[in-house]
Amino acid sequence: MLNNAQIKLVQTAVRKAGLRTSRFEGRYRLLLGQYKQPDGEPVTSCKQLNGMQLEDLLAICESYGWRMPGKPENHYRSLRARRSAYLSSAQRMAIDHLRGDLGWNQSQLGGFLKRMTGGFVTNVVGLSAGQAYKVIEGLKAMVGRERGKEYKNLKEIQDDMEVPNGEGQTSQVG
C-alpha cells in the first residue's frame, strides 16, 4: 500500500507524462490493470500498488517524458533495470512443478507462501523475484527431505524423478 506522498507522486507523474488527462482516463486504467494484487486480481487504484509496482509505473512515466525533480532523467528506469522485481516465468514454472512434486493443491501452496512472506502473499503472481527464490529453495528442501536427498538445483530433482520405462526411454514421475 502506498502512502499519501507516493499516491500524489503517481498522480503527478501520470498527468505530466500525458497518460492521464480529463479526456483520456482509459490509458491510466489500462496501465494500472497490468499490475496484480497479492490475491491475483488486477489493480484498479494506485493505492493498491506495492513498492516495486510503484517504481515500475514511475519508470513508464519517465519513458513518456516525466522527470522526477532533482533526479537524473532515467532514475527509475535504471533503478528498475538493476532490480529484477518480478518473478520470471521460469520461477513460476519451478514453483508449480515443485508444488506438484509435493502433491500440494493451490490452497496448500497459498498457505506456504503466506508463511514465507509474513502473511503478505498468498498467490504466486504476488511474489517478487527474491521472494520466489526463497520459496523455490524452501520447496526444494522439502522435496529433498521427502526423498532423503539434498538437491542443489532443479535439474537434479528432475533427473531423480525420471525413471526408465523399459524401452530405453525415460518418463517423468509425479
VEXNUSE-206296 format. One record per residue (C-alpha): x, y, z; residue in one letter. Coordinates in steps of 0.001 Angstrom, whole numbers, padded with zeros to 6 digits, always signed. Example, Ala and Ser with C-alpha at 12.3 -4.5 7.8 and 13.67 -1.06 7.14 Angstrom:
! VEXNUSE-206296
+012300-004500+007800a;+013670-001060+007140s;
END
This chain:
! VEXNUSE-206296
+000000+000000+000000m;+001240+003421-000883l;+001317+006364+001483n;-000219+009755+000621n;+003052+011228-000699a;+003539+008267-003039q;-000052+008495-004280i;+000458+012196-005016k;+003707+011361-006840l;+001904+008801-009023v;-000899+011227-009851q;+001582+013968-010767t;+003763+011624-012839a;+000934+010140-014902v;-000520+013587-015642r;+002857+015107-016611k;+003619+012059-018758a;+000300+012524-020575g;-001023+009130-019538l;-003988+010588-017696r;-005944+013606-018823t;-009504+014693-018392s;-010295+013206-021820r;-008146+010062-021645f;-008701+008206-018386e;-008558+004821-020164g;-004776+004853-020653r;-004227+005224-016931y;-006711+002443-016125r;-005027+000119-018639l;-001663+000917-017104l;-002917+000093-013609l;-004642-003063-014840g;-001328-004641-015822q;-000374-004942-012158y;-001767-007631-009896k;-002731-007537-006247q;-001491-010351-003971p;-004809-012156-004461d;-004258-012154-008246g;-006893-009524-009043e;-005876-006584-011252p;-005069-003283-009578v;-007833-000692-010027t;-006380+002145-007933s;-002839+003376-007380c;-003466+002885-003641k;-003266-000883-004275q;+000247-000774-005781l;+003217-002140-003878n;+006671-000512-003854g;+008047-002445-006823m;+004966-001724-008894q;+005269+001962-007988l;+008850+002049-009276e;+007782+000296-012467d;+004930+002741-013057l;+007255+005706-012487l;+009771+004189-014932a;+006988+004049-017542i;+006143+007691-016834c;+009834+008571-017313e;+009799+006913-020714s;+006889+009219-021638y;+008820+012335-020644g;+008102+012888-016951w;+011147+013663-014795r;+011481+013343-011026m;+012758+016717-009792p;+016344+016533-008565g;+016966+013078-010082k;+018618+012020-013349p;+016274+011701-016323e;+016450+007896-016216n;+016404+007441-012431h;+013503+004986-012180y;+014312+003211-015442r;+017862+002466-014298s;+016590+001511-010846l;+014199-000994-012421r;+016953-002371-014629a;+019131-003043-011576r;+016359-004858-009747r;+014582-007831-011154s;+011379-007141-009311a;+009019-009684-010721y;+009446-013395-010767l;+010249-014864-014129s;+008122-017410-015927s;+010861-019954-015168a;+010487-019261-011441q;+006711-019533-011737r;+007030-022877-013538m;+009583-024140-010987a;+007222-023344-008120i;+004376-025082-009926d;+006474-028203-010630h;+007734-028384-007047l;+004159-027948-005784r;+003207-030930-007949g;+006178-032968-006709d;+004964-032418-003158l;+001392-033307-004106g;+000073-029943-002944w;-003002-028144-004228n;-003169-024368-004771q;-004581-023809-001292s;-001678-025597+000387q;+000808-023613-001721l;-001032-020419-000764g;-000596-021227+002921g;+003103-021883+002399f;+003518-018593+000506l;+001732-016769+003308k;+004144-018217+005868r;+007199-017470+003699m;+006206-013834+003082t;+004960-012938+006542g;+001310-013012+005506g;+001613-010637+002538f;+001374-013010-000433v;-000952-015962-000957t;-000635-016289-004734n;+002451-016884-006893v;+001768-013776-009012v;+002306-011567-005964g;+005864-012765-005360l;+008920-010687-006119s;+011924-012378-007710a;+013690-012514-004337g;+010683-013995-002590q;+010281-016542-005391a;+013907-017598-004933y;+013329-018226-001217k;+010108-020125-001928v;+011856-022323-004514i;+014686-023080-002106e;+012179-023963+000618g;+010218-026239-001704l;+013432-027892-002933k;+014410-028609+000660a;+011001-030177+001327m;+011221-032367-001766v;+014727-033387-000688g;+013598-034297+002823r;+010762-036360+001367e;+013204-038319-000763r;+016072-038366+001736g;+018378-036368-000572k;+019804-032894-000741e;+019277-031288-004128y;+021475-028467-005360k;+019266-027449-008274n;+016007-028228-010021l;+017737-030338-012688k;+018820-032825-010006e;+015214-033119-008849i;+014010-033593-012411q;+016668-036250-013117d;+015727-038059-009904d;+012068-038027-010897m;+012728-039687-014285e;+012633-043478-014380v;+013413-045836-017303p;+010285-047245-018917n;+011939-050419-020261g;+012348-049268-023870e;+015450-047103-023450g;+013174-044112-022845q;+012501-042271-019623t;+009230-040993-018283s;+008527-038350-015693q;+007234-039419-012302v;+004865-037102-010444g;
END
